[in-house]
Amino acid sequence: MTLRRVALRAVITAAAWLCNLASAQPQMFHIPPGDLAAALESLAKQTGLQLAFEPDQLKGIHTHGVNGTLSPEQAAAELIKGTSLTLKTYPNGEILISAPHETSVPTKASSTPGPEGAGNVPQSDSGSLLRMAQASQGVPMEAASVEKKDDQNPQRDSSHGAQLEEVVVTARKRTETLIETPQSVSVLSGDTLTKLGATQFRDYADSVPGLDYTTAGAGYTQITLRGVNTGFGVSPTVGIYVDDVPYGSSTPFAQSAQFALDLGPFDLERIEVLRGPQGTLYGASTMGGLIKYVTKQPDSAGFGVDLQTGISHTVDGSVNYNVAGAVNVPIVADKAALRLSGYESHDGGYVYNVALHQSNVNRSDVYGGRLDLSVTPTEALTIRLTGFLQNISRDGEGTVDYTLAGMPIYGGLDQYRKFAEPFDQQFRLVSAKVAYDFGPATLTSISSYQTLQDNNIWDVSAVYVPLLNGIFGPTYGAVGDANENSTDKFTQEVRLSSAPGRLLEWLVGGFYNHEVSHNNELFLLRDPAGNPLPNDLLTYLNPSTYKEYAAYADLTWHVSRKFDVTGGLRYAHDSQDSAQVGSGAFVEAGNPHSSSSETVVTYLGNARYRFNDQETAYIRYATGYRPGGPNYPDVDPTTGKLIAQPSFDADHLQSYEVGFKVETSDRRYGVDIDVYDINWSNIQLDVIRNGIAAITNAAGGAGVQGAELTLTAHPVPALTATGAFAYQHAYLKKSDADLGATAGERLPNTPPFTGVIAADYALPVESWWPTVGFSLRYIDDRTASFNGNASYPQYHLPAYTTVDLRTGVTLGAVNLQLYVHNLCDQRGQIGDILPQFGTRIAIEQPRTIGISATTHF
């Protein structure tokens, strides 16, 4: 070795020593749970520390993260805590992460002897099996690991260009990256929701492949994933969670299928959409899949404030606005923090009621808030207490009257309602999550209590005024149907999960659910002059209780570093009681009380092969179900016998899925594709026989075959482009008289094809950082019912396409965004709401132009 090379190495070594000495001081760290390799790289970037590890040894290993003031070496040790890995620090400050008892360095890695023969310190070279994680000069700490700041290309800065970070999800009740999750999952980040200008579920739902919905406005929405529905639902086929807490009623006795949570999308970390049955880890009513709202957690690292506001105007409608704010308050450094948030959004509406001469009757307000306390008394113990409330108030429903031939009766945005149709919803939730890390395993307890109350009025004059006047003479001029639904729900879940990175990973748990629901209904009557009449026709009370006990287990065997298999099952027992109390000419005689109980077992099996860090293939078998229950004990007036069996059974679903996920090593390009085959048996149906409602099971079953494809591209750091597409062939296998359906007829509200293409570009203009973007959505045609169904007449919903535009600019700490939703002002038909009372078509929000502002400090 020449004297020049010796001197150069000495200078480099001295510089490294000085950098390591500076970075060895204790500092505040907040590295979230996730992939261990990514966490180590984040640590290196924050500290300038040099870390060496073999990527294959860390593959599939996750960390619980680190949060607190520590030295870099202590932080590294915390990150690998609970794994079988060891940490070795060399005198020059470098750290080697390796498997136990390994002292040699892989032969492809060059090395330099450490002082006093302390072993080999790996050096990075292009052919090394070891990955050197170290600080990249000029890269902001918050930048993604593959992203470097380029002074010639300022939009590459992570705060303004594409952030090519790994997406983390908790779909399997473990923290893991999206690409390694062996099932179909879509993720909408909080930043994406802000970029879309989303204030309601409808504003982002079309961005998710395979997700379909019908809605009468905020708060009254029925959600479908992968076509698993039969129209007007008995009970939900898609589960909804707020963090780790299940939302809403599990029974058909509180219209739970129609009251999907329309959560104000502010202060969310992300929304996870899990497609396919989730019956083992999440239980009942997740046959089609699950939507999980993940809220931002309190952070003890520092004080922070987020603010958001916006205003917009809808063509042929009124002004909309929203305002929201969140504050993060550290209470005790590294121990406790509090996060408070609140929001309100006002939709000005756009539908005109011809009968009452009222404009914008579907105007609505959504407002709520969250109080979130996180306490970490020790490194092993974490406690999170959350209180959440949300209110929705709407003046009327967002539907337009159409003929069955598809023509508007009064006008493109007009309805005829003799009764105003207000809707009010109050949702309250308190929860406590306690987790203790024993090292080999973590014990987690989640307790929750929630209340949900919905009050609404439907104008049913078009059906009942002619009917009643035909029976009693010209007595009635208007009939309203007032509904009050409520659910009080307590849940308790306890689970024990093994530490990650083991040959065998396991998760076992238990779940308890207790619900008390009420479904109250009465008629509001007026004479032809509009004067109130006494209600001697219908007063109906339907209290019910639901109890569920469940135990579940999930075991993953890592056959090799690349291949693993998982098996799981869930044993659930539920019992229900229901009563019917009422009076009036429309109340049928019968047994006022009924009950039922059942036991259901669901299964999961999947195999996953990871070709490398960027390619994962999987096959998955999963089952799901909805609980059965006691039936309405109503009597057929023509025979005097019960209209249906005393109870209805659980329906079951089996799903077979094959998927492949791949991304380039720099995460600039990615493909996520899956195909599936669903067999749905013993389908629960809400039917009307001789004018009387009942619940029954269809023996023929249904099938759904489909595929989903998501493409992502970052060809240059300034450009982000995505495409998400779904194909669904959902059909009934056998003719059914109750449905009026023939074999092969497609299931309602299920478009054969949906697609969305979006792109955003950051212009290279320093300090302003302007951006432009667009989204194009296509929804294929759908049917609202079955062709021969007399109770729910068939209606054809045509295909439609919408285009959204957006442009933004940053002024100091404030980001401004101008957007246009539904640029071409398409009157897309979303769904037919309550077809038994007329053809009421929910219409896509007309062209809306707005501006929003967000800031963080």
Secondary structure as UniProt FT lines:
FT   HELIX           3..23
FT   STRAND          27..31
FT   STRAND          34..35
FT   HELIX           36..47
FT   STRAND          51..53
FT   HELIX           55..58
FT   TURN            59..60
FT   STRAND          62..63
FT   STRAND          66..70
FT   HELIX           72..79
FT   TURN            80..82
FT   STRAND          86..89
FT   TURN            91..92
FT   STRAND          95..98
FT   TURN            100..101
FT   TURN            107..108
FT   STRAND          111..113
FT   HELIX           115..117
FT   STRAND          120..122
FT   TURN            126..127
FT   STRAND          131..133
FT   TURN            137..138
FT   TURN            141..142
FT   TURN            145..146
FT   TURN            151..152
FT   HELIX           154..156
FT   TURN            158..160
FT   STRAND          168..169
FT   TURN            171..172
FT   STRAND          176..177
FT   HELIX           178..180
FT   STRAND          185..189
FT   HELIX           190..196
FT   HELIX           202..205
FT   TURN            206..207
FT   TURN            209..210
FT   STRAND          211..217
FT   TURN            218..219
FT   STRAND          220..225
FT   TURN            226..227
FT   STRAND          238..242
FT   TURN            243..244
FT   STRAND          245..246
FT   HELIX           252..254
FT   TURN            255..258
FT   STRAND          268..275
FT   TURN            279..282
FT   TURN            284..285
FT   STRAND          289..295
FT   TURN            300..301
FT   STRAND          304..314
FT   TURN            315..316
FT   STRAND          319..332
FT   TURN            333..335
FT   STRAND          336..347
FT   STRAND          352..353
FT   TURN            354..357
FT   TURN            361..362
FT   STRAND          364..375
FT   STRAND          381..394
FT   STRAND          399..402
FT   TURN            404..405
FT   TURN            412..413
FT   STRAND          414..415
FT   STRAND          423..437
FT   STRAND          441..459
FT   HELIX           461..472
FT   TURN            474..475
FT   STRAND          478..498
FT   STRAND          504..526
FT   TURN            528..529
FT   STRAND          532..533
FT   STRAND          539..558
FT   STRAND          563..579
FT   STRAND          581..583
FT   TURN            585..586
FT   STRAND          593..612
FT   TURN            613..614
FT   STRAND          615..626
FT   STRAND          629..630
FT   TURN            637..639
FT   STRAND          647..648
FT   STRAND          651..663
FT   TURN            665..666
FT   STRAND          669..681
FT   STRAND          683..689
FT   TURN            690..691
FT   STRAND          692..698
FT   STRAND          702..713
FT   TURN            717..718
FT   STRAND          719..732
FT   TURN            737..740
FT   TURN            743..744
FT   TURN            748..749
FT   STRAND          753..762
FT   TURN            766..768
FT   STRAND          771..779
FT   STRAND          782..783
FT   TURN            787..788
FT   STRAND          796..797
FT   STRAND          800..811
FT   TURN            812..813
FT   STRAND          814..821
FT   TURN            823..824
FT   STRAND          829..833
FT   HELIX           835..837
FT   STRAND          840..843
FT   STRAND          848..856
//
